[in-house]
Amino acid sequence: MIETIINASKSDARLAALLDEAREYAQIYLLAKQRHKGCQGTGELMTLKEEFRDTLEAMILHCGELGVPLAIFSYDIDSMADLLVKRR
């Protein structure tokens, strides 16, 4: 799914912007998750996770509007964050 989105973003400025935003949220979320210890900061971490998820959903929705075929099924938010950060 990520490869399809990356390829489609090359010809759509809005999708490219959403992809950049998702990558930024992924980096922030992963850093916060790595630094998280115990219960302290749990609320902030969950907020970052939801904001990242919202960005992913906006990107997927835009792909649908463009007619970009995505094989979508449930996905793990942590795996998606890892993929986005690694696939630059």
N, C-alpha and C positions, 0 to 999 in steps of 0.2 A: 504494500500500500504506500509506503513512504517513497519508494522509487517512482511510482506513478505520479505522486503529488509533486515531487522534485522536477520530473520531466515536464509536467504540465505547467509548472510555475515559470518555466523559461519563456513561455509565450503569453503569460497573463500577469500583468503588473499587480493586480489585487491579490492573486494567489501567492505571488512572490512576497508581497508585504505580509500576508498572513503566515506564510512559512517562516519568515524572519522573526515575526512576533512569537510564534510557537517555539522556535529554537531558543529565543531569549528567555521565555518562561521556563522551558525545559532546563536550561542551564541554572537559572535561579532556584528552581524547585530542587534539582539534584544537589546543589550546594547546600541548601537549607536542610535537606534530608540527611546529608552526610554529617552536618554539624549538630543535628538534633540529638539531645540526650534527655532521657526521662520524660517527664510531663511538661517541663518548661518549654514554652514556645510551640506547643502542639497546635494551638489555635491558628497561629501564623502559618505553620506548615500546611494545615488543612486548607487555609485560604489560598495559599500559593498553588496547591494541588487543584483546587476548584477553578482558579483563574487559568491554569494551564489546560485543564479539561475543556473549559469554555472556548479557549482559543483553538484547540484541536477540533471541536465540534463546528466552529465557524469555518475552519478550513475545509472540513469534510462537506459541509453544506454548500460552500462555494463550488467545490468540485462537482457536486451534483447539479448545480445550476449551469455549470459549463458543459455538462454532459461527459465529464471524465469518469470512466468506469472504474469504480473501486470495489474490490471484494471486501465488503465491510461485515465484520462480525464483532463480537465483543473483543475489546483489547485491554491489555494491562497498561495502566497509565505510566508505571515505572519503566516498562519496556519501551514504550513509545518515547519517553523522555531520553532514554539511552540512545535509541536509534536516531533521533533528531540531532542530538549532540554529536554523534559519531559521523553522521552522513552530511558533511558540509559541502 
